[in-house]
Amino acid sequence: MTTASRPYGAITPAPSGIKAAHRKMAGRATRSYTAFLIVNFLAILAIYTLIDFVFRLELQRAGLLNGPAGVSIPTDALTVHPVSLAFATFFWMVGAIAARGTIKKLSLALDDVQRIHQAQNEFLSIVSHEFRTPLTGIQGFSEIIRDEELAPELVHEYAADIYTDARRLSRMIGDMLDAQRLERGRLQVDLAPVDLNQVVRDVARQQSITAKKHEIVLSFDRPVLIINGDADRLTQIITNLVANAVKYATPGKITLSTSLADREVSLEVSDEGPGIPPESVERIFERYYRVPTKDVGLITGTGLGLPIVRGLVELHNGRVWCSSSPIAGTTFHVVLPAPTAKPVS
């Protein structure tokens, strides 16, 4: 199944410093491999010598060895004890396999570090651009209000623009702080009985003000759905998901639905957009990851919304995932435990 690309920004090439570090590390790895072979040869020789000494000692105690049971290094193939050699080879193979696994893990870790560093550089570039845009608007409109004689209607309009840019700036700063606290495990949630349906209604009402090109539809299997949750963080989760659909989906219907089944609450946010590429569906919740696209330019945002959603859902002991297709659009699924959820007539 093929899906259309979903705008999320493109991944920039790896910095030259990272490439140089890779080349340097590759050279070190070649020298380290030679040293690894030498160390392994000395190790097998030492293991053989130790095992051979133990065998000689046991043979002397049994009266089957003439002469002292001293340590001897084999200089002739005929002097190698087959059992000692077998044990030494076995231990060497175990060590080599373990070393190979360690080297492989280190290589994968290095690749992860490179990918994260690349994404961080891109993220810093995006953040600087996103911060500059609202700051420019705030500065420009405030200078106009300060320096020119304007009609009250224009003052009100420009003040509204300043307020919008300030809220956008505050939201981006809040996302960065939340992402940092989630990463360090310092973000806490205050769980209390809350009506999830009412939270959904409030978010839908707020988002409908700015989502003029989308129709937000609500679908509940019961009028009231009580769960244990943090009302503010649940609002943040739903707001991020709806804002994500408004931002990336084509004009159309956005459906918010809740249901209760098998002692679990299901929350779904669906759009009628072009979908997300299959290779990106599993990565969209990664911090700093942005889906590459060729269809549109960079859309405003820091790209931290979905990672924050995942972290907040996990703090509620829930899980979140995404399904997408070019025909049905994209749906984000959130499942939360519902120990006290029950229908209310």
N, C-alpha and C positions, 0 to 999 in steps of 0.2 A: 504494500500500500504506500503510495507516494503522497506527500503532503506539501502544500505550498509553504514558502518561507514566511516566518513570522518576524516582523521587525524588532530587533533588539540591539542593534549595533554590531559592528564587525570587530573581530579580533585582530589586533595589530601584530606586525612581525616581531619576532623576538629581538630585544635590544642587542647591539653589537657586543656589549660587555658580557652578556650571558653566553653568546656564541664563543667569544674568546675564552671564557672560563671553561666552557665545554671542551674546547680544543686542548687547553692546558691540562684539564682533568683526564682527557683521553691519553695524553702523553704520560701522565703519571700512572694511569692504569696499566699501560704497556710495561713500564718499568716495574710496577708492582706485581704484574703477572710473572715476570721473570724471577723476581725475588720470591714469589709464591711457590714456584716450581723448586727453587733451591731449598727453601725452607721445608717443603714437603719431602724432598729427598733426604735431608738431614733428619727429619722427623721419623721417616720409616727406618732409617739406619739406627736411630736411637731406640725406637720401639723394638726392633729386631734384637739389638744387643741386650736390652733389658729382659726380654722374654727368653732369649737363649741362656742368659745367666741364671734365670729362675729354673729352667729345665736342667741345666748342669748341676745346680745346687740340689735339686730333688734327686737326680741320678746318683750324686755322691752320697746322699743320705741313705739311699737304697743299696749302696755298695756296688753300683753298676758302672761307676766312673773311676778310671784310674787317673790320679793326679788331682790338683786343686780345681775347684769350680770357679775360676776367675773369669773376669769380663774379657771377651775376645771380640775383635772386629774381624769379620770374614774377609779374607784376602783371596780365597779360592772358592770357586763354586761348589767344590766337593765338601767344603767345611760347613755349608749352610744347612742348618737343621730344617727339614721340610715343615714340621709343625710350627716352629718359631717363625719361619718365613710366612706361613699361612696366616698366623695371628697378626703379624706385623702388617701384612698386606690388607687384612680385614680392617684393622684400626685405621690404616691410612686411607682406605676407601671411604670409611665413615666420616673421617675428618674432611676429606676432599668434597664429599657430597654436602656436608654442612657448610663448608666454606663457599661452595658454589651457590648454595641457597642464600647465604648472607650477602654475597656479591650481587646477586640478582635483586635482592630487596633494596640494597643501597642504590643500584641503578634506577629502580622504579621510584625510590624516594627522590633521587636527583631530578628525574623527569617531572615529578610533582612539584618540586621546588621551582623548576624552570617555568612550568605552566602558571603557578600561582604568582611568581614574580612578574611574568608577562601580563597577567590579568591585572595585577596591582598597578603596573605602570599605565595600563589603559584606563583603569578606574580613576587614577589621579588626574589624567588628562580630561576625562569626562566630567569629573567633579569640578575642576577649575572652570570648565566651560559653563556648566550648569549654574555655578555660583555667580559667574560674571554676568549672565543674562538677567536675572532678577535685580542684581545690584545696579546694573546699568539703567534698568527701568525705574527703580526707586530714585536714583540720582537725577535722572533726566526729568521726571515728572515733578520732583520736589524743587528743582531749579526753576522750572517754568512757573510753578505756583509762587515761588519766592520773588522772581524778578519781573513778572508781568501782571498787569491788571486783568483779571479774568472774570467772566460772568460766574455767578454762583453754580450754575449747572456744570460748567467746565471744571470748576474746582472740585465739585462732588465727583465728577467722572474720573479726574486724575487721582483724587484721593482713593477712589475705589481701586484703581489700577495699582497704586502704591501698596494698598492693603493686600491685594491678590499676590503681588510679587513678594511681599514680606511673608505671607503665609507659605508660599512655595519655598522660600529660603528656609523658614523655620522647619518645614516638613523634611527637607533634605538633611538639615543638621540633626533633626531627631532620628531619622533613619540611620545616619552614620553612628550616632551614639548607641542606638538600640543594637545595631549589628555588632558593635564592639563589646557591649555588655553581654550579648548572647554568646559571643565567641569565648569570653572569659568566664561564663557561667555566673555572672553577677546580676542577671535580670530575673526578678521574682514576679510571681503572679499571686494575686489575692483571690482565692477561690471562694465563691459565695453563690447561693441560688440566684439565677438570672434567667430571664425569659429570652431565649435565643431568637425567637420570632420577632420580638420587639426590637432587638438590636438590629436585625436584618431590615426591619421597616425604617428605622431611623437612618441607617446608612443609605438605603435606597432613596429616601426623601432628600438627603443631603447631596447625593451624587446626581440626582435627576436635575438639579439646578444647573450644573455645568455640562451634563451629558445631553445636550440638546438634540444631537443626531441619533441618539439611541433610545429605545423604548425599554425601560426596566420593568420586568414582570416578576411578581412574587407568586410562589406556589408552596403552600403549607399543607401538610396532611392533618393538621390540627391547629386550632387557633392559638394555643399557648403551649410552649415547649420549654419546661424548666430543666436546666442543667446546672452543674457546679462549674462556674467559670469566672474569669475576671472580665467584667463588662467592658472596661476600657480596652483591654487587649483583644477581646473578641471583636470590638468595633474596629480596631486597627487591622485585624486579619481580614475581615470582610471588606473594609475600605480598600485595602491594597489589592485584593482580588478583583473588585469591581472596577477600580481605577485602572488596573492592568487591562481589563477587557475593553473599557472605554478608550484607552490609549491606543491599543494595538489592533482591535477588531474593526472591520468595516462597519459603517452605519447599519444598524439593524436591532434585533432584539437581544437583550441580556436578561437571562432568567436566573433568579435566585430562589432556590428551593431547599426546604428542610423536611426531614422525616425521621421517624423513630422506629427502629426494628432491631430485635435481638439485643436489647439493652445498649444499643449504640445510636447516637444521633448522627445523621448524615446531613451535611451542608454542601450544596453544589452551586457553582457559579459557571454558567454556560454562555457562550457567545456564538455568533454566526460568522466569525472571521475566517480567514484563509487557512488557519491551522498552524501547527509548529512542525518543523522537520523531525522525522522519527529519531535521528541521531542526536537531537537536542532535547527531546522530551525528558530523558533521564538526567540531564545536566542543568536544567533551568533553575533548580533550587540551589545550585552551588554558588557560593559567594564569589563575586567578580565575574561569573560567566555571563556572556552575552551571546545571544543567537546571531550568527552571521546572516546577513541578508543582502540581496542585490536589487531588491525591488524598490526600496525607499531609503531615504537618508536616515540619519540618527534621530531618534525620537527622544524628547526630553525625559530626563530621569536618571537616577544614579545606578539603577540595576540592582538595588538592595532590597526591593520590595518583596520578592518571592523568597529569598533566603530568610528574611525576617518572619514571613508567614510560616515557614517551616519550623523555625525556632520557637515561635509562640505556640504553634499547635502542639509541638512536642512537650512544651512546658505544661500543657493541659492534658498530657498523657494521651494524645491523639496522634493521628497520622494524616498526611496529605500527599496527594499525587495528582497527576495530570493525564488526561486522555485527549487525543487530538486527531482530526482527519480533515482533509480539504473539503469534504461534503458537509459533515455535521458540525464543523467548527471545533472549538476548544472548550473543555470542561475541567474545572478544578474541583477535586473531591476532597472534602475534609470530613474525617470521622472522629468523633469525640465520645468518650465514655459517658453514659447517662445513668448513674446510679439512682438518681432521684427523678429522672424524667418521667412524666406521666401526662396523659391527656387531661385537659380541663374543659368541662362542658360550659 
